[in-house]
């Protein structure tokens, strides 16, 4: 995986895990797949 993309996933994951208003349940691997799919070229 691209280091920039991996860093982006880490930042988003950390933000989601520290979000206090609602409890968010997400696995880092699922988030990674989703973000990777957004950047894939068709």
Helices and strands as residue ranges (DSSP letters): H 3-17, H 28-39
